[in-house]
Amino acid sequence: MKTLSNKMKTLVEVEMKTQVPETELKRVQKFAVDVTLDPKTAHPRLNLSAKQSLSSGRFYFEVQVKRRTDWDLGVTRELSKRKGDITLSPQKGYWTIGFSNEDEYQANDDPSVVLSLRSRPQKVGVFVDYEEGLVSFYDVEAAALIYSFTGCSFKKKLLPFFFPEVNDGGIYSAPLIITPVGVN
């Protein structure tokens, strides 16, 4: 009986490690910032960066992605290339995750990392700790960590980054929506 109890305890502990404790998500949500888009930085295919740049501290924002079939979002260095063809990778000043082909999530790392998620996120939270060199992405409804870039060396101001990619023969699906934190 003790062995079965210990095995159950181990299974529960493993399951809990894949979930972000709700208190952890609430902790990062305390660093919420208002995001205003700057159309002057728009890519010809609607890449947008925010007007606010941050060069210290922590910040957090949420983006509704439900029913959106292709997208990338995260943060970029203020001076990163945002016109013409761009490569989304930390080496080029982009810390992003994306969804494409209606079923594939990836962290745009170098090399890119295919992500296995338990469910399709409806809203993604993005948290940055500038001094710690950390960018983390959360599935807000599931209170689950999606991916973290660690050991980042930003050196420049950061901007939130959004890329609602073209799909379906150039027709966009649902929009990416920047949402107030804590609103469903």
N, C-alpha and C positions, 0 to 999 in steps of 0.2 A: 504494500500500500504506500509506503514511504517513497519507493522508487517511482511509482506512477505519479505521486504528488510532486516529486522533484522534476520529473520530465514535463509535467504540465506547467510548473513554475518557469522552467527554462523556455518552453514554447511561448508563454505569455511575455517573458522578458524580450525574446527575439522579436516578437510582433510589435512590442512597444517601442523598440529602437528604430523601427521604420516610420513611426509616427512622430511628429514634432509635438511635444506636450503643448496643449492649448496655451498654457502659461508662457511658453517660449514665443509662440506667435503673437500673443498679446503684448509681450515685452517689446518685440521689434515694431509692432504697430504704433507704439508710443512715439516713434520717430517719424510719423507721417508728415509729409510735406504736400503743399498744393502744387500741382504741375500745370503749367500753361505752355501750350505748344507755340513754337516759333516757326511760321511758314517760310521765313527767309532761309532756314537751314534745310528745307525739304529737298529730298532726292527727287529726280524726275518721276520716279514711281512712288512718290508719297512717303519716303522715309521722313520722319520728323524727329527732331530733338526738342527738348524743352528749352524755355528761355532761362530758367534758373540753373546756375552752375554752382557746384559745391566743391569745396577744396579742403574740408575738414569735417570732423564729427560723423554723425550717423544720420541716414535718412531712409525713408520707406515710402513706397507708393503701390497702389493696386490697379490692375488693368483687367477689365472683363474681356475674356477671349471666347466665351461660349458661342457656338455656331460659326466661328471664324475658322476657315479651312486651311489657311497658310498665314503664318506670322512669325516675327522675331521681335523680341523686346529685351531690354536690360539697360545698361548704361554705356556711355562712350566718353572718351576724353574730349574736352572742348575743342581741341585743335585737330581731331581726327578728320580724315577725308570723309565728306558727306555728300559729295557730288560725283556723278558718274558711277562706274562700277566700283564696288567696295567689297572687301573681304572681311567677314565678321569673325574676328579672333582677338584674343588678348594682345597678341603681338602687334596688331593694327589699331589697338586702342578701343576694342569693343568687348564687353563682357555680357554675352547674351545667350538666351535659349530660344529655341524655335520649334514650330510645329509645321509639318508639311505632309503632302500626299494623303491627307485626311487620317493618317494613322501613325506617323512617326515623329517622336519628340527627340530633339538633340540639344546638347550643350555645344555651343559654337566655340569650343576650346581648340587647342592645337596638339594632337588631332581632335576632330569632333568626337563627341561621346553620344552614342545612342542611349536614350533614357527609357527605362521600362517603368511606366507608371501604372498604378492600380486602377485609376479611373481618369477620365478626361477632365482636366481642370476647367472650371467655369470662370474662375477669377484667379489671377496670378499676382502674388505679392513679391515685390523686389526690395531687398534690404541691402544697404551698403554701410559698412563701417570703414571709413576712409583710413583711419590710423592703423587698424588691424589688417588692412588689405583684403577685405572680405566682401564678396557679392553673393548673396543667397536668394534663391527663388523658392516661393512657397505656393502650394495649392491651398488657397485660403479656406475653401469649404471643408476640405479633408483635414486641415491643419497638418499638412504633410510637407516635409522638405522635399523639393524637387531636385535641386542641385546647388552646390556652392563652389565658387571660384575662391581659392585661398592663396595666401602668399602673394597677392597682387601688389604691384608697385605702381601707383597711379601717377604721381609726380605732377600732374596737371589737374585743372578743374574737371569735374565730371558732370555730364548732362544725362537725364533720362533719355532713352532711345526707343523708338517704336517703328516697326516696319510691317505694315499690312501688305504682304506680298500679293502680286497679281496672280490670279488663278482662274480656272474654268474659262480658258480662252480669253483672258483679259477682263473678265467680269469678277468684281469683288463679291465675296460673301458678306456675312454680317460684319459690322465695324468693330475695331478695337475701341473700347470705351475706358477712359481713365475715370475711375470711380472714387468717391470719397471713402476713406478707410472706415470700416465698420458698417457700411451700407450694403445690403444684399440686393 
